[in-house]
Amino acid sequence: MGRVPRRADLDAGIAGRTDAYFNRTKAIVRKFGDCRVTYAYFLRRPVVCAPALMLRWLNEVVAARGETVEIEMPHEEGSWVGAGEPIAYITGSFVTLVDLETLLLQKLGPPCVAAHNAYQMCAALPKSAFLAMDARHCAGAEMQDMMAYAASVGSRAARMEGARGFIGNANDATAHYFGAPYRGTPHGYGTMPHALIGYAGSTLRAAEMFRETFPESDLTVLTDYFGQEVTDALAVCHRFPDLAQEGRLSVRLDTHGGRFLEGLDPQESYAVMERHAPGAIRRYRSPNELRYLIGTGVSAAAIWRMRETLDDAGFIRVKIVASSGFSVEKCSVMADAHAPIDIVGTGSFIPESWGETYATADIVAYDGEPRVKIGREFLLRDRAP
């Protein structure tokens, strides 16, 4: 069992991480007399409410300090919160709460924005499942935990509207957020990286190695290593026809933005889209949207071309997994193109602009008397604590 940190160690860690002016305020209030305050925590942009990690840490710290606080949540987890609307009101001793603000804000803003992004992505492609592949883009374990939690919250919100949402993630440590059990234990999903294909010397051989090592597992084969997405996908399907027929074989498209999928170019990409979603080409509004439709990398045309190829060869039950830059915008474009994606692998729910994640807190009542700085009156509640 891990050692439970002593209160002195806990307080020292908090003091070292919080802003110095909060530590000084704590000392001043302790000297001149504590009071009961109410904080309002909010963001300046619309988000999906994802406060659980912040509240869990708050309760742990308050319990370790032998104190109690009152927490009022105007919005349920997973609900939409408008810009400037308080996500939480926290009431308690000023001395107990004042040095926690910095760390509480760190644990609130990023999950709420990431949850909003995940919700939008899932809602845009309601028929596709999603796999969270954010871990490699996270700055350490705490951010990894926040992003996985956020994706699960956004996913649940989208499921309430009929979307499939996130079915799991790519590592074991945060799999519990997605309820992905394997023999009673949450686990991460995924079969092979590019490195395995390089080691094997061919896409087909990598698939064979995986199958020999994990004979009970479904197989998702990564096809872009040699620039032969179509050729290698068909080779694996012909090698494992039983898996293909059972729907246990998937082809993952991860073509980078420096080239087209095998057999495509701008002209052929236009032709593919004319066959399957001509309206999308006529409705594009920006260079980015056009690139997602018929450009290099994993475009809508590339996905449709792979679906054509598999179906023409009789592999109608082989699934397509699409990855590489699937942001909110790209998911919306894929929806307009009716791209036949079974699973989206993405970490792009991580906020692109970190400034969007900056949460804020203000005290809105002192010993029950409503009081807040000028310009933040919208945070005041109708009733005092």
WORA-V40302 format. One record per residue. N is the residue number from 1. RES is the residue in three letters. PHI is phi in radians with two decimals (999 if undefined). PSI is psi as a letter, one per 40 degrees, with the letter a starting at -180 (999 if undefined). D_LAST is the distance of its C-alpha to the last C-alpha in Angstrom with 2 decimals. Layout:
BEGIN
n: [N/N]
res: [RES/RES]
phi: [PHI/PHI]
psi: [PSI/PSI]
d_last: [D_LAST/D_LAST]
END
This chain:
BEGIN
n: [1/2/3/4/5/6/7/8/9/10/11/12/13/14/15/16/17/18/19/20/21/22/23/24/25/26/27/28/29/30/31/32/33/34/35/36/37/38/39/40/41/42/43/44/45/46/47/48/49/50/51/52/53/54/55/56/57/58/59/60/61/62/63/64/65/66/67/68/69/70/71/72/73/74/75/76/77/78/79/80/81/82/83/84/85/86/87/88/89/90/91/92/93/94/95/96/97/98/99/100/101/102/103/104/105/106/107/108/109/110/111/112/113/114/115/116/117/118/119/120/121/122/123/124/125/126/127/128/129/130/131/132/133/134/135/136/137/138/139/140/141/142/143/144/145/146/147/148/149/150/151/152/153/154/155/156/157/158/159/160/161/162/163/164/165/166/167/168/169/170/171/172/173/174/175/176/177/178/179/180/181/182/183/184/185/186/187/188/189/190/191/192/193/194/195/196/197/198/199/200/201/202/203/204/205/206/207/208/209/210/211/212/213/214/215/216/217/218/219/220/221/222/223/224/225/226/227/228/229/230/231/232/233/234/235/236/237/238/239/240/241/242/243/244/245/246/247/248/249/250/251/252/253/254/255/256/257/258/259/260/261/262/263/264/265/266/267/268/269/270/271/272/273/274/275/276/277/278/279/280/281/282/283/284/285/286/287/288/289/290/291/292/293/294/295/296/297/298/299/300/301/302/303/304/305/306/307/308/309/310/311/312/313/314/315/316/317/318/319/320/321/322/323/324/325/326/327/328/329/330/331/332/333/334/335/336/337/338/339/340/341/342/343/344/345/346/347/348/349/350/351/352/353/354/355/356/357/358/359/360/361/362/363/364/365/366/367/368/369/370/371/372/373/374/375/376/377/378/379/380/381/382/383/384/385]
res: [MET/GLY/ARG/VAL/PRO/ARG/ARG/ALA/ASP/LEU/ASP/ALA/GLY/ILE/ALA/GLY/ARG/THR/ASP/ALA/TYR/PHE/ASN/ARG/THR/LYS/ALA/ILE/VAL/ARG/LYS/PHE/GLY/ASP/CYS/ARG/VAL/THR/TYR/ALA/TYR/PHE/LEU/ARG/ARG/PRO/VAL/VAL/CYS/ALA/PRO/ALA/LEU/MET/LEU/ARG/TRP/LEU/ASN/GLU/VAL/VAL/ALA/ALA/ARG/GLY/GLU/THR/VAL/GLU/ILE/GLU/MET/PRO/HIS/GLU/GLU/GLY/SER/TRP/VAL/GLY/ALA/GLY/GLU/PRO/ILE/ALA/TYR/ILE/THR/GLY/SER/PHE/VAL/THR/LEU/VAL/ASP/LEU/GLU/THR/LEU/LEU/LEU/GLN/LYS/LEU/GLY/PRO/PRO/CYS/VAL/ALA/ALA/HIS/ASN/ALA/TYR/GLN/MET/CYS/ALA/ALA/LEU/PRO/LYS/SER/ALA/PHE/LEU/ALA/MET/ASP/ALA/ARG/HIS/CYS/ALA/GLY/ALA/GLU/MET/GLN/ASP/MET/MET/ALA/TYR/ALA/ALA/SER/VAL/GLY/SER/ARG/ALA/ALA/ARG/MET/GLU/GLY/ALA/ARG/GLY/PHE/ILE/GLY/ASN/ALA/ASN/ASP/ALA/THR/ALA/HIS/TYR/PHE/GLY/ALA/PRO/TYR/ARG/GLY/THR/PRO/HIS/GLY/TYR/GLY/THR/MET/PRO/HIS/ALA/LEU/ILE/GLY/TYR/ALA/GLY/SER/THR/LEU/ARG/ALA/ALA/GLU/MET/PHE/ARG/GLU/THR/PHE/PRO/GLU/SER/ASP/LEU/THR/VAL/LEU/THR/ASP/TYR/PHE/GLY/GLN/GLU/VAL/THR/ASP/ALA/LEU/ALA/VAL/CYS/HIS/ARG/PHE/PRO/ASP/LEU/ALA/GLN/GLU/GLY/ARG/LEU/SER/VAL/ARG/LEU/ASP/THR/HIS/GLY/GLY/ARG/PHE/LEU/GLU/GLY/LEU/ASP/PRO/GLN/GLU/SER/TYR/ALA/VAL/MET/GLU/ARG/HIS/ALA/PRO/GLY/ALA/ILE/ARG/ARG/TYR/ARG/SER/PRO/ASN/GLU/LEU/ARG/TYR/LEU/ILE/GLY/THR/GLY/VAL/SER/ALA/ALA/ALA/ILE/TRP/ARG/MET/ARG/GLU/THR/LEU/ASP/ASP/ALA/GLY/PHE/ILE/ARG/VAL/LYS/ILE/VAL/ALA/SER/SER/GLY/PHE/SER/VAL/GLU/LYS/CYS/SER/VAL/MET/ALA/ASP/ALA/HIS/ALA/PRO/ILE/ASP/ILE/VAL/GLY/THR/GLY/SER/PHE/ILE/PRO/GLU/SER/TRP/GLY/GLU/THR/TYR/ALA/THR/ALA/ASP/ILE/VAL/ALA/TYR/ASP/GLY/GLU/PRO/ARG/VAL/LYS/ILE/GLY/ARG/GLU/PHE/LEU/LEU/ARG/ASP/ARG/ALA/PRO]
phi: [999/-1.30/-1.30/-1.28/-1.12/-1.17/-1.03/-1.10/-1.16/-1.07/-1.11/-1.15/-1.13/-1.14/-1.06/-1.30/-1.75/-1.47/-1.22/-1.03/-1.20/-1.26/-1.08/-1.21/-1.09/-1.03/-1.13/-1.15/-1.16/-1.08/-1.29/-1.74/2.08/-1.22/-2.55/-1.68/-2.16/-2.15/-1.69/-1.95/-1.85/-2.73/-2.11/-1.55/-2.34/-1.12/-2.53/-1.81/-1.13/-2.45/-1.72/-1.06/-1.16/-1.08/-1.19/-1.09/-1.17/-1.01/-1.12/-1.13/-1.17/-1.08/-1.12/-1.13/-1.52/1.24/-2.04/-2.35/-2.38/-1.80/-2.11/-2.01/-1.94/-1.15/-2.24/-1.33/-0.98/1.58/-1.56/-1.33/-2.20/-1.31/-1.04/1.46/-1.39/-1.03/-1.57/-2.61/-1.90/-2.14/-2.10/3.06/-1.07/-1.06/-1.07/-1.26/-1.68/-1.10/-1.52/-1.68/-1.00/-0.97/-1.30/-1.15/-1.11/-1.04/-1.60/-1.82/-1.07/-1.02/-1.09/-1.15/-1.24/-1.11/-1.11/-1.10/-1.10/-1.09/-1.04/-1.08/-1.14/-1.12/-1.19/-1.21/-2.12/-1.16/-1.54/-1.67/-1.51/-2.15/-2.17/-1.36/-2.14/-1.52/-0.98/-1.16/-1.72/-1.58/-1.60/1.78/-1.15/-1.17/-1.15/-1.02/-1.14/-1.11/-1.23/-1.14/-1.02/-1.08/-1.07/-1.19/-1.18/-1.07/-1.11/-1.09/-1.11/-1.21/-1.12/-1.09/-1.83/1.75/-1.38/-1.30/1.26/-1.39/-1.69/2.94/-2.48/-1.77/-2.51/-1.31/-1.10/-1.96/-1.13/-1.11/-1.15/-1.79/1.03/-1.78/-1.37/-2.47/0.95/1.53/-2.16/-1.04/-2.53/-1.51/-1.80/2.43/-2.02/-2.60/-1.68/-1.04/-1.04/-1.17/-1.18/-1.07/-1.14/-1.27/1.62/-2.77/-1.12/-1.09/-1.15/-1.08/-1.11/-1.13/-1.07/-1.08/-1.13/-1.19/-1.47/-2.19/-1.15/-1.59/-1.55/-1.16/-2.11/-2.01/-1.81/-1.50/-1.98/-1.70/-0.98/-1.73/1.24/-2.16/-0.98/-1.23/-1.04/-1.24/-1.08/-1.16/-1.08/-1.20/-1.09/-1.20/-1.29/-2.17/-1.10/-1.14/-1.07/-1.09/-1.19/-1.42/1.33/-1.84/-2.07/-2.24/-1.93/-1.79/-1.72/-2.43/-0.97/-1.35/-1.27/-1.54/-2.72/-1.55/-1.03/-0.84/1.57/-1.83/-2.62/-0.97/-1.12/-1.20/-1.12/-1.03/-1.11/-1.05/-1.19/-1.12/-1.29/-2.02/-2.63/-1.06/-1.11/-1.12/-1.14/-1.38/-1.83/-1.09/-2.10/-2.62/-1.01/-1.08/-1.11/-1.12/-1.10/-1.13/-1.43/-2.33/-1.54/-1.26/1.36/-1.53/-1.61/-1.09/-1.09/-1.11/-1.17/-1.10/-1.11/-1.14/-1.11/-0.99/-1.07/-1.12/-1.16/-1.10/-1.53/1.59/-1.73/-1.28/-1.71/-1.29/-1.56/-2.00/-1.85/-1.97/-2.42/1.64/1.28/-1.43/-1.54/-1.01/-1.12/-1.16/-1.09/-1.13/-1.15/-1.09/-1.15/-1.13/-1.55/0.92/-1.04/-1.39/-1.73/-1.46/-2.42/-1.86/-1.71/-2.66/-2.12/-1.38/-1.35/-1.06/-0.98/-1.27/-1.81/-1.14/-1.08/-1.16/-1.56/-1.24/-1.45/-2.41/-2.39/-2.40/-1.33/-2.02/-2.74/-2.11/0.85/1.51/-1.65/-1.03/-2.86/-2.62/-1.15/-1.02/1.76/-2.00/-1.10/-1.16/-1.48/-1.14/-1.63/-1.22/-2.13/-1.52/-1.21]
psi: [i/i/h/h/h/i/d/d/d/d/d/d/d/d/d/d/d/i/i/d/d/d/d/d/d/d/d/d/d/d/d/e/h/i/i/h/i/h/i/h/h/i/i/e/i/i/i/h/h/g/e/d/d/d/d/d/d/d/d/d/d/d/d/d/e/f/i/i/i/h/h/h/h/d/i/i/h/e/i/h/h/i/h/e/h/h/d/i/h/h/h/a/h/d/d/d/d/d/e/e/d/d/d/d/d/d/e/d/d/d/d/d/d/d/d/d/d/d/d/d/d/d/d/d/g/d/e/i/i/i/h/h/f/e/d/e/e/i/g/i/d/d/d/d/d/d/d/d/d/d/d/d/d/d/d/d/d/d/d/e/e/e/i/d/a/h/e/a/a/e/i/d/d/e/d/d/d/e/f/g/i/h/f/e/h/i/i/i/i/i/d/i/i/d/d/d/d/d/d/d/e/i/d/d/d/d/d/d/d/d/d/d/d/g/d/e/i/i/h/h/h/h/e/e/d/e/f/f/d/d/d/d/d/d/d/d/d/d/d/g/d/d/d/d/d/e/f/e/h/i/h/h/h/f/h/i/e/e/i/i/i/h/e/i/a/d/d/d/d/d/d/d/d/d/d/d/g/d/d/d/d/e/e/i/e/i/d/d/d/d/d/d/d/e/a/i/a/g/i/d/d/d/d/d/d/d/d/d/d/d/d/d/e/e/g/e/e/h/i/h/h/h/i/g/f/g/a/d/d/d/d/d/d/d/d/d/e/f/h/g/h/d/h/h/h/i/e/e/e/h/h/d/h/d/d/d/e/h/i/i/i/i/h/e/h/h/f/e/h/h/h/i/i/h/e/f/d/e/e/i/i/d/i/i/999]
d_last: [39.57/37.77/36.61/32.91/31.96/31.29/28.00/30.08/31.58/28.29/26.79/30.08/30.10/26.64/27.62/30.79/29.27/26.28/26.83/28.11/25.78/22.80/24.90/25.70/22.14/21.36/24.34/23.41/19.88/21.41/24.06/22.11/19.08/16.10/12.51/9.11/8.63/7.47/10.83/12.23/15.60/18.31/22.08/24.25/26.45/26.29/25.99/25.74/22.57/23.73/20.95/22.32/24.14/21.27/18.94/21.86/22.51/18.95/18.91/22.37/21.62/18.55/20.70/23.60/21.68/20.77/17.00/14.24/11.43/9.08/10.67/10.19/13.61/14.24/17.91/20.15/22.48/25.57/24.19/24.89/22.29/23.25/23.61/20.45/18.16/15.28/16.42/13.43/9.84/9.85/7.49/9.68/12.39/13.82/17.24/16.77/15.56/17.46/20.85/19.91/19.30/23.02/23.70/20.76/21.91/25.43/24.53/22.65/24.81/28.27/27.58/25.79/28.76/31.34/29.91/30.24/33.81/34.69/33.48/35.60/38.61/38.51/38.02/40.95/43.25/42.13/45.47/45.51/43.93/42.31/42.69/40.32/42.54/40.02/40.56/43.47/41.49/38.51/38.13/37.89/36.47/32.75/33.31/35.55/32.83/30.34/32.97/34.12/30.64/30.07/33.40/32.62/29.34/31.14/34.03/32.08/30.65/34.24/35.57/33.38/35.54/38.79/39.43/40.90/38.65/38.94/41.12/40.82/41.18/43.86/42.90/42.13/39.15/36.72/38.55/36.07/33.62/36.27/37.32/40.89/42.60/46.09/47.60/44.18/42.97/41.19/43.56/44.08/46.58/49.51/53.24/54.83/54.31/57.02/58.06/59.39/61.53/62.93/63.77/65.40/67.45/66.79/64.00/65.99/66.64/62.97/62.21/64.98/63.69/60.22/61.70/63.91/61.06/58.43/60.60/57.86/55.45/55.28/56.63/55.14/57.72/57.00/59.79/59.71/61.07/64.66/63.89/65.31/62.33/64.50/67.44/65.44/63.16/66.26/67.94/65.05/64.94/68.68/68.40/65.72/66.54/65.09/61.65/61.92/62.92/60.14/57.45/56.72/57.88/55.86/56.89/54.43/54.90/53.72/56.30/55.32/55.23/58.60/60.72/61.05/61.15/64.70/66.86/64.53/64.86/63.50/66.18/65.85/62.05/62.36/64.81/62.48/59.66/62.13/62.98/59.46/56.95/58.84/56.01/53.78/56.40/56.53/52.77/51.91/50.15/50.23/52.42/49.84/49.88/53.69/53.78/51.61/54.03/57.46/57.07/57.59/55.50/53.79/54.17/54.04/57.82/58.03/55.99/58.07/61.26/60.37/59.59/62.95/64.76/63.30/63.89/67.42/68.24/67.00/63.82/61.50/59.12/58.60/55.08/54.11/51.33/50.49/48.87/48.93/46.31/44.62/41.72/39.79/42.57/45.37/43.95/43.78/47.40/48.51/46.97/48.92/52.04/51.47/52.19/53.05/50.62/49.92/47.55/45.91/45.51/42.99/40.65/40.16/36.60/35.88/34.67/37.69/35.79/33.48/31.81/30.27/28.26/26.41/22.69/20.35/16.94/15.11/12.19/10.20/7.90/9.33/8.17/5.49/8.53/9.19/12.29/14.46/18.21/20.53/21.33/18.08/16.34/16.65/13.81/11.20/9.13/9.88/6.57/3.82/0.00]
END
